[in-house]
Amino acid sequence: MSGLPRSTHVVVTGGGRGIGRATAAQLARAGASVTVIGRQRGMLDETVAAGEAHFAETADVADAAAISEAIAKAAIRQPIDILVANAGIVESAPFVRSDPALFRRMMDVNFMGVVHTIQAVLPSMKTRPCGRIIAIASTAGLKGYAYVSAYTAAKHAVVGLVRSLALEFANTPITVNAVCPGFTDTDLVAASIDNIMKKTGRSREQAVAELAKHNPQGRLVTPEEVADTVLWLCGEGASAITGQAIAVAGGEI
């Protein structure tokens, strides 16, 4: 796809860093008008100042009222054509030490955050000629991983939601898909690497290798590779692609 018309308005949650920022930048370069949403205003403003997005709104996706207000502000500027529901968090713990509060945190942000965001964006998107809803899930939505049972459960829920909504909207111009990255070179994975180092005494190189071994290519995925997949799903050529959970993981899935 050569580009997106400037009349295309994209909203990216968690758009101030990692996969969200790379995706915002990729879509902005493709010609779209991009609004990033996140909790940390400074990171969002840096993204806009770098020319990787055009507008920023502050909201926590786990707060239904806050994300609804932020998306309403974005939609007033310009109706929304594309949503990239990217915001997410991860915490690791053995299942026996994963209390209900941990499960609620993982579900509130990683799953209910996607629910709140999609529900908020639909009124605007339904007024447009076509729409794209893309949830950034994870390979943890397609398989299990030890010590992140709460996160894995939440990402499985996201994939299930995507598949259900694709059927509900199949007779409309809106497609719904999930992109499922493997371990990606982001701040979230950096925190996991630090955790491995702290708990095992391994070096940073050994900790990176522990995560990279899941990828048959023997490396971490880059945020830009995930963003490229999102860009493709936004194009006209992907209008028949819906209800899919596309792994970007070097053959892991």
C-alpha positions as CSV (number, residue, x, y, z in Angstrom):
1,M,0.0,0.0,0.0
2,S,1.5,3.3,-1.0
3,G,-0.3,5.4,1.6
4,L,-3.4,6.6,3.4
5,P,-5.3,9.7,2.6
6,R,-5.0,12.6,5.0
7,S,-8.8,12.3,5.5
8,T,-8.0,9.0,7.3
9,H,-8.1,9.5,11.1
10,V,-6.3,6.9,13.2
11,V,-6.4,6.6,17.0
12,V,-3.6,4.6,18.7
13,T,-3.8,3.8,22.4
14,G,-0.6,3.4,24.2
15,G,0.8,5.5,21.5
16,G,3.7,7.2,23.4
17,R,6.2,4.3,23.3
18,G,7.0,0.9,22.0
19,I,4.7,-0.7,19.5
20,G,2.2,2.0,19.8
21,R,4.6,4.8,19.0
22,A,6.1,2.8,16.1
23,T,2.6,2.2,14.7
24,A,1.6,5.8,15.0
25,A,4.8,6.9,13.2
26,Q,4.2,4.3,10.4
27,L,0.6,5.5,9.9
28,A,1.6,9.1,10.0
29,R,4.3,8.5,7.4
30,A,1.7,6.8,5.3
31,G,-0.3,10.0,5.2
32,A,-3.0,9.5,7.9
33,S,-3.9,12.0,10.6
34,V,-2.9,10.3,13.9
35,T,-4.1,10.8,17.5
36,V,-2.2,9.0,20.2
37,I,-3.8,8.3,23.6
38,G,-2.0,7.2,26.8
39,R,-1.5,7.9,30.4
40,Q,1.8,9.7,30.3
41,R,1.4,13.2,28.7
42,G,5.2,13.7,28.3
43,M,5.7,10.7,26.1
44,L,2.6,11.6,24.0
45,D,3.9,15.1,23.5
46,E,7.3,13.8,22.5
47,T,5.6,11.6,19.9
48,V,3.7,14.6,18.5
49,A,6.8,16.8,18.6
50,A,8.8,14.2,16.6
51,G,6.2,14.3,13.9
52,E,5.1,10.7,14.6
53,A,1.5,11.8,15.5
54,H,-0.5,14.9,15.1
55,F,-2.7,15.0,18.3
56,A,-2.6,13.6,21.8
57,E,-5.1,12.9,24.5
58,T,-4.5,11.6,28.0
59,A,-6.6,8.7,29.3
60,D,-6.3,5.3,31.0
61,V,-8.0,2.7,28.9
62,A,-9.1,0.8,32.0
63,D,-11.2,3.8,32.9
64,A,-14.3,3.6,30.6
65,A,-15.3,7.2,31.2
66,A,-11.9,8.6,30.6
67,I,-11.2,6.7,27.4
68,S,-14.7,7.6,26.1
69,E,-14.0,11.3,26.7
70,A,-10.6,11.2,25.0
71,I,-12.0,9.5,22.0
72,A,-15.0,11.8,21.8
73,K,-12.5,14.8,21.7
74,A,-10.6,13.1,18.9
75,A,-13.7,12.4,16.9
76,I,-14.8,16.0,17.2
77,R,-11.6,17.0,15.4
78,Q,-12.1,14.4,12.7
79,P,-14.3,11.2,12.4
80,I,-12.3,8.1,13.3
81,D,-11.6,5.5,10.6
82,I,-9.0,3.3,12.2
83,L,-8.5,2.2,15.8
84,V,-5.3,0.5,17.0
85,A,-6.0,-0.8,20.5
86,N,-2.4,-1.2,21.7
87,A,-2.3,-0.2,25.3
88,G,-1.2,-3.0,27.6
89,I,0.7,-4.0,30.7
90,V,2.4,-7.2,31.9
91,E,3.3,-8.6,35.3
92,S,4.8,-12.0,35.9
93,A,4.3,-14.3,38.9
94,P,3.8,-18.0,39.5
95,F,0.1,-18.9,39.4
96,V,0.1,-19.8,43.1
97,R,1.2,-16.3,43.9
98,S,-1.1,-14.6,41.4
99,D,-3.8,-13.1,43.6
100,P,-7.2,-11.8,42.3
101,A,-5.9,-8.3,42.2
102,L,-3.2,-9.3,39.7
103,F,-5.7,-11.0,37.5
104,R,-8.0,-7.9,37.7
105,R,-5.1,-5.6,36.7
106,M,-4.3,-7.7,33.7
107,M,-7.9,-8.0,32.7
108,D,-8.8,-4.3,33.3
109,V,-6.0,-2.9,31.1
110,N,-5.3,-5.7,28.5
111,F,-8.9,-6.9,27.9
112,M,-11.4,-4.4,29.3
113,G,-9.3,-1.6,28.0
114,V,-9.8,-3.0,24.5
115,V,-13.5,-3.3,25.2
116,H,-13.9,0.2,26.4
117,T,-11.9,1.6,23.5
118,I,-13.8,-0.2,20.8
119,Q,-17.2,0.7,22.3
120,A,-16.1,4.4,22.5
121,V,-14.9,4.5,18.9
122,L,-17.7,2.7,17.1
123,P,-20.3,5.6,17.0
124,S,-17.7,7.7,15.0
125,M,-16.4,4.8,12.9
126,K,-19.9,3.8,11.8
127,T,-20.3,7.1,10.0
128,R,-17.3,6.4,7.8
129,P,-17.2,4.6,4.4
130,C,-15.1,1.8,6.1
131,G,-13.4,1.1,9.4
132,R,-10.5,-0.9,10.8
133,I,-10.3,-2.1,14.3
134,I,-6.9,-3.7,15.1
135,A,-6.1,-5.0,18.6
136,I,-2.5,-5.5,19.5
137,A,-2.7,-8.8,21.4
138,S,0.3,-11.2,21.7
139,T,1.5,-14.7,21.0
140,A,0.3,-15.1,24.6
141,G,-3.2,-14.9,23.1
142,L,-2.4,-17.9,21.0
143,K,-0.4,-20.2,23.3
144,G,0.5,-20.4,27.0
145,Y,3.6,-19.1,28.8
146,A,4.6,-20.0,32.3
147,Y,4.5,-17.4,35.0
148,V,2.2,-15.0,33.1
149,S,-1.1,-16.8,33.5
150,A,-3.1,-13.6,34.1
151,Y,-1.6,-11.8,31.2
152,T,-2.0,-14.8,28.9
153,A,-5.7,-15.2,30.0
154,A,-6.3,-11.5,29.2
155,K,-4.7,-11.8,25.7
156,H,-6.7,-14.9,24.9
157,A,-9.8,-12.9,25.8
158,V,-8.7,-10.2,23.4
159,V,-8.4,-12.7,20.5
160,G,-11.8,-14.2,21.4
161,L,-13.3,-10.7,21.3
162,V,-11.8,-10.0,17.9
163,R,-13.2,-13.2,16.4
164,S,-16.7,-12.5,17.8
165,L,-16.8,-8.9,16.7
166,A,-15.6,-9.8,13.2
167,L,-18.7,-11.9,12.8
168,E,-21.0,-9.2,14.3
169,F,-19.6,-6.6,11.9
170,A,-19.2,-8.9,8.8
171,N,-22.1,-7.3,7.0
172,T,-20.6,-3.8,7.6
173,P,-17.5,-2.1,6.1
174,I,-15.7,-2.6,9.5
175,T,-13.0,-5.3,9.9
176,V,-11.7,-6.5,13.2
177,N,-8.3,-8.2,13.6
178,A,-5.6,-8.9,16.2
179,V,-1.9,-8.6,15.6
180,C,0.0,-11.0,18.0
181,P,3.7,-10.1,18.4
182,G,6.1,-12.4,20.0
183,F,8.7,-11.0,22.4
184,T,9.4,-7.5,21.0
185,D,12.1,-5.1,21.7
186,T,10.1,-2.6,23.8
187,D,10.0,-1.2,27.3
188,L,7.7,-4.0,28.5
189,V,10.2,-6.6,27.4
190,A,13.1,-4.6,28.9
191,A,11.3,-4.9,32.2
192,S,11.0,-8.6,31.8
193,I,14.7,-8.8,31.0
194,D,15.5,-6.9,34.2
195,N,13.2,-9.2,36.1
196,I,15.0,-12.3,34.8
197,M,18.4,-10.7,35.6
198,K,17.2,-9.9,39.2
199,K,15.8,-13.4,39.9
200,T,18.4,-15.5,38.2
201,G,21.6,-13.6,38.3
202,R,22.0,-13.9,34.6
203,S,23.7,-11.2,32.4
204,R,21.6,-9.0,30.2
205,E,22.8,-10.9,27.1
206,Q,21.7,-14.2,28.8
207,A,18.3,-12.8,29.8
208,V,17.7,-11.5,26.2
209,A,18.6,-14.9,24.9
210,E,16.2,-16.5,27.3
211,L,13.3,-14.6,25.6
212,A,14.7,-14.7,22.1
213,K,14.9,-18.5,22.2
214,H,11.1,-18.6,21.8
215,N,11.5,-17.1,18.3
216,P,12.9,-19.7,15.8
217,Q,14.7,-16.8,14.2
218,G,16.6,-16.4,17.5
219,R,15.9,-12.7,18.0
220,L,13.4,-10.2,19.4
221,V,10.8,-8.8,17.0
222,T,11.1,-5.1,16.3
223,P,8.2,-2.6,16.9
224,E,8.5,-1.6,13.3
225,E,7.8,-5.1,12.1
226,V,4.6,-5.1,14.1
227,A,3.7,-1.6,12.8
228,D,4.2,-2.8,9.2
229,T,1.6,-5.6,9.8
230,V,-0.9,-3.0,11.2
231,L,-0.3,-0.7,8.1
232,W,-1.1,-3.6,5.8
233,L,-4.4,-4.3,7.7
234,C,-5.3,-0.7,7.3
235,G,-5.2,-0.8,3.5
236,E,-7.9,-1.5,0.9
237,G,-6.2,-4.8,0.0
238,A,-7.0,-6.1,3.4
239,S,-10.8,-5.5,3.2
240,A,-11.5,-9.3,3.2
241,I,-9.2,-9.9,6.2
242,T,-11.2,-10.0,9.4
243,G,-11.4,-12.1,12.5
244,Q,-7.7,-13.0,12.2
245,A,-5.0,-13.2,14.9
246,I,-1.8,-12.6,12.9
247,A,1.4,-13.7,14.7
248,V,4.5,-11.6,14.1
249,A,6.9,-14.0,15.8
250,G,9.5,-15.4,13.5
251,G,7.7,-18.8,13.2
252,E,7.0,-19.3,16.9
253,I,3.3,-20.0,16.2
